[in-house]
Amino acid sequence: MTSGAVSVRSETVFTYGAPGLKFGTGASDEIGYDLSQYAVKRVLVLTDPRVAATGHPQRIAEQMAQFGIEARVFTGVHVEPTDESFEAAIAFARETGPWDAYVAVGGGSTIDTAKAVNLLTTNDGDLMDYINAPVGRARAPQHPLKPLVAVPTTTGTGAESTTICVLDVLALKVKTGISHVRLRPTLAVVDPALTMTQPAGVTAAAGMDILCHALESYTARSYTSYDRKSPEQRVPYCGANPISDLWSEQAMSLLAGSFRRAVHHGNDPQAREQMALAATMAGLGFGNAGVHIPHANAYPIAGRVRDFHPAGYPDDEAMVPHGMAVSLTAPEAFRWTFSSSPERHLRAAALLAPDHGYDAGPDALPAVLADLMRDIEIPNGLGAVGYGEDDVDDLVEGAMKQQRLLATAPREVTEEDVAGILGRSLELW
């Protein structure tokens, strides 16, 4: 080091990435034209059986023909996908390919499945090579992926904006994911008309995912709190930053006026449009800043469910939907993180409930969340979805595996801290 030079140890750089975005009623009618701009000829459309029954995926596939594009629809996506369902979709794509591009029409499960299919049909290896450590080997893709158009039919996951796909590894009973910048969709086509048939229970659970995306990225540790990274060390989750803060605040403002209406009056087009916009904005925020404790806890909560059947979802299997799983420890998690940035937690409470009378302390945001969760009929804590005190240690073990997420928390998180949050979340009100 030359005389007088200053050693820079703290981070001074944040990154921001986003897909192309087409938003508005009727946007899904233009996908054939959009794909024609990439000079593609064969497209695989992925969806799940329930969304397929609405006719939207087939309609989207058929309108590609006028642009000289051959499209085929795969309807085998699994709600709350697993390594087995990912493998089945990958095998189908390999057997029927090659494909020039992919279109995902559905919720986060479909978009995440399409990301995995895109990755494993353009790069060698298997799923475990790419799944995040310590569950998998966290290998980075060596080759570019094909264009992926994400068309969400639920308002919640933000998967159309992010670099992540999430799955259950059945043998390990853990929910984990794959994260790399190349997984981000090329284009997000958000058509609120496609969400009008979303059941109330799905709207509630997925909406809590929107809310927690916004809250977790807004309360995440600042990008300036990290040690400075070299260029090759930079990852999509860089911490709260001025750009992600704007998206998160706007998402919360939209949710304040639309969330309850969208759940209880699903045919309200304005509420549906505002929820779709909130989901997109929250996705643009957390897709860069990151999420933390509620999402880390959600992985084992969803992955180790025994016999809970939520309203609005398929009846043939037990599940805790991702957004619901995230929400169940959110009040206690934000009570615990309050000391890291009281002003942000109080600002979030004010955005979500501007007319709510609350004390300016650590209970403010949890109280706003509990009131909302009661109103939209989210279960009253972990006990209501089948967990008890004897399960806490097992859930802690699963949550602590999510170090990629916990590293974004605004306070250092120990096993004891997570156990306390989970224990206090067995019954929320």
Protein Blocks (a to p, Z undefined) as FASTA:
>chain_A
ZZhiacdfbdcbdcdddddddedehklmmmmmmmmmnopabdcddddfklmmnommmmmm
mmmmmnopacdddfkbcehiafklmmmmmmmmmmmmccfbdcdeddfklmmmmmmmmmmm
mbgcdfklmgccfkbnopacfbdcdddddddfbdfkommmmccdcdddfklopacddddf
klpcfbdcddfklmmmpcfklmmmmmmmmmmmmmmmmmmccfklpccddfklpcfbnoja
fklmmmmmmmmmmmmmmmmmmmmmmmlmklmmmmmmmmmmmmmmmmmnopcklmmmmmmm
mmmcfbdccehiafkbccddfklmmmmmmmmmmmmmmmmommlmmmmmmmmmmmbccddd
fklmmmmmmmmmmmnopaebjklnopafklmmmmmmmmmmmmmlmmmpcbdcdfklmmmm
mmmmmpmZZ
